[in-house]
Amino acid sequence: MNKNKQEFSPIIREVKEKDAKEIFNLLNDLDSETKNFFHPHPFNFETINSICKSQDDHYFVMILNKQIIGYSFLRLFGYKIPSLGLVIKRGFTRKGYGTILMNWTINQARHLGYKKVILKTYKENYPAQRLYKKFGFTIFGESKDKREYRMELIL
């Protein structure tokens, strides 16, 4: 494979403890609109560091040119069906990386033996909804406050 081609192919892997600072920076550098839509957990360093050590849930990073540009997860919250979420670093959105990371995370869920994944999305988050629908997610309900759709994907 051409060396230049390799430089532009993202790598996706499970998070490692050493990723905490870079994930912390990625999350805290998100624009305000993204932060309004994506807030699955606090963005403080203690929480991120704990995530990087987690054995209960599944957290992943997308790396391009030796920097983390994406973050995704399959979180169980004590249940048997994982909740899926992902975000792409500012400056790397709308370039196909979200699609790549979503596809990879869904395939990880299958590989881990899950039969379904779920997620919540704000009703006005149209770009995310387009991505989810592209992968076959369907709406099965809404949050108690009626601000979010609950979506699922049968694997």
C-alpha positions, 0 to 999 in steps of 0.5 A: 500500500502506498505510504501516503494512502496509509497516512490518511487511513484512520485506525480504530481501537479500544481506548487505552489509559494513555488516551485520557488527555487527548480524549479530554481535549477532543471533548472539551474543544467541541463547538457549543452546538455539538456539546449541546447534543453530545453529553453522555458523561461529564467531560472532566478529566477524572471521568475521562481517565476512569473511562480509559480504565473501564472494564464494564463498557466499551470505548473506542478511538479513531486515530488519523495521523497519530491524533485522536479524531473520533470517540465512540462507545457501547455503554451498558449502564447496568443493562444488557443492551448497549447504548451507542454514541460517537463524536468526531473532533472539530475540523474533521466533521462532514468528511466521512469519519462519522460514517466510518466510526459508526460502521466500525462501532456497530460491527464491534457490537455484533462481534461482542455478541449484542443483538441490538444497540440503542441511542438517544438523539435530540429531535433537532439534531438532524445530521445525527438522525440522518446518519443513524437512519442510514445505518438502519436505526428506527425510532421506538420512543422518546424521552420523558421530556419529549426532547429526544427520540429513542432509537434502536438498531437490530443487529 
